[in-house]
């Protein structure tokens, strides 16, 4: 089975599950593949919306149902809890929009909002708007990145493979930098 066929067959499932968890990397990549005509940009945006919305609802529900016990069980989430609480105290429901773009705070924020006294309908509406804007913006960035690569290098099979490789390398570097920073912060707080 070719790479293109695999991508077309499982691409949307990967977008859904990737955006359910965190998702910027997978969504940028899906936008790039939409520009390369392996996926539909509209379908990528819709799938990302439903994936991220379902993820937020899940974490909100866990926060509402299990609250602080959940934070005690997952120390990594607890680390982000303080930042999220400060954001929520300062900006209120606007935190739902702000945290959508802060890596690592999205899941913790959904738990925090679940713990808070926000009305469920308020959360559902604000989160839907936030997820829709985020899906369009991030998928669009990947799409326009693909256009820029195509204009700069031309549309050739080898170029696509190099561009994909470059994207994957950049995503891995960002991930590694983030992990190193987390470990450094953990070692400094452990002293």
N, C-alpha and C positions, 0 to 999 in steps of 0.2 A: 504494500500500500504506500502511495506517495505521501510526502510531507503535506502537500496541499490538500489532499483528500482527508488525511488525519485531522488537519487543522479545521477544515470545513465540517467534519463530522463531530469533533469534540471541542471545537473552539468556544462555542457558546456555553457549554457546561463548565469549561475552565474559567470563563469570564464570570459566570454566576458564582461558583464556589470561591474564586479568588476575591471577588468583591464582597462576598459574605463575610470574609475574614478581615482583610484590610484593603488591598486591591489596587493601589495606584499603578504599581509595576505591570500587573496583568492587564489593566485597562489601557495603559499607554501602548503596550504591545498589541492589544486587540485593535486599537485605533490605527496603528501602523499597518496591521494586516488588512484592515478594512480599506485603507488607501491602496494597498496592493491588490485589492479585489478578491481576497481569499474569504473575507467576511463582509457582511453588510454593516455599514456604520450605524444605521438606524437600529438594526437588531442588536448590535453591540451595546448601544446606549440603553435600549429597553432592558436587555439582560442585566447590564450593570446596575441599572436603577433597581430592578427587583432583587438582585443579589445583595446589594448594600442595604436596601430597605429591610429585607428579611433578616439580615445580620443584626441591624440595629434593633429591630423588634425583639429578636431573640435575647440580646444582651440586656435590653431594657426590662424584659420580662424577668430575666434572672435577677437583675438588681431589685426589681419590685418584690419578687418572691423570696429571695434569699439574702438580699442586702449585704450587710457587713460581713456575714459568714463567708460570702463569696470572696471578698477581699482578703480575708484571713487565710483562705485556702490557696490563693494565688498571689504570692508576694510581688511578682512582677507587676501585676495590675495595681496592687496596693501602692507601689512606688509612684505610679502616675495619678493616684487618687488625689493627693494633695494639690497637684497642679490643676486637676479637673475641678475640684471643689472651689479653688480660688477663682477659676474662670466662671463657674456657675454662679458663685456669690456676686461676682462683679457684673456679669452681663446677663444673667437670668437665662431666659429661653433663647437668646441670641447665641448662647454657648453651643446649641445644637448646630448652628451654621458654622461657627468658628472652629469647633473641634473636628468638623468634617475634613478640614485641610491640615490638621496637625497630626503627623505620623506618630503612632503609638498611643494617642489619646482618644482615638475614635471609639474603641471598644470600652475603655475605662469610662469615658464620658457617658456612653449609653447606660452603663451600670449606675453611675452617679445620678443621672437623670431619673433612672428607675427607682433609686433610693429616695429621691426628693419627693416633694408633695405635688409635683406638676400633674395636672389632669391628663388622663390618657388621651383624650381626643386632641388636646393641644399638642402633645408629643407626636401623635400620628400625623397631624397636618404639617407641622414644622419640619419633621423628619422627612416626609415625602417631598416637600419642596427642596430641602437641602440635598437629598439624594439625587433628585432630578437635575438640579444645577450642576452638582459634582460630576455626574455621569456624562453630561454633555461637554463640560469643560475638559475633563481629563481625556475622554475618548477623542475629543476634537484636537487636543494637543498632540496625541499620537498620530492622528490622521494628517495633521499639517506638518508634523515632523517627517512623515513618509513622503509628503509632497516636496518638502525641502530637499530631502535626500535624492529624490527622483530628478528634480531640476538640476541639482548640483552634479550628480554622477550619471544620470541617464537611467533608462529602464532596461536593465539587463539581468539575467539570472544570477550571474556571479555577484553583481552589485547588491542584489537583494540578500544574498547569503552573508555578504560582508556587513551590510547594514544591520541585519538581524543579529549577527555576532557582536557587533558594536553595542547594540542595545542591551544584549544580555550581559556583556562585560560591564557596562555602566550600572546596570541594576545590581550586579554582584558587588561592585565596588561600593555603591551606596549602602547595601546591606552590611558589608563587612565593616565599613566605617561606623555604622550605627551600632553594630555588635561590640566593636572595640570601645566605643564611647560608653556603652552600657556597662561593660566590664570594668572600665576605669572608674566610673562613678560608683559602682558597687564596691570596689576595693577601697575607695576613699571613704565611703560611709561605714565600711566595716572596721576601720581603724579605731 
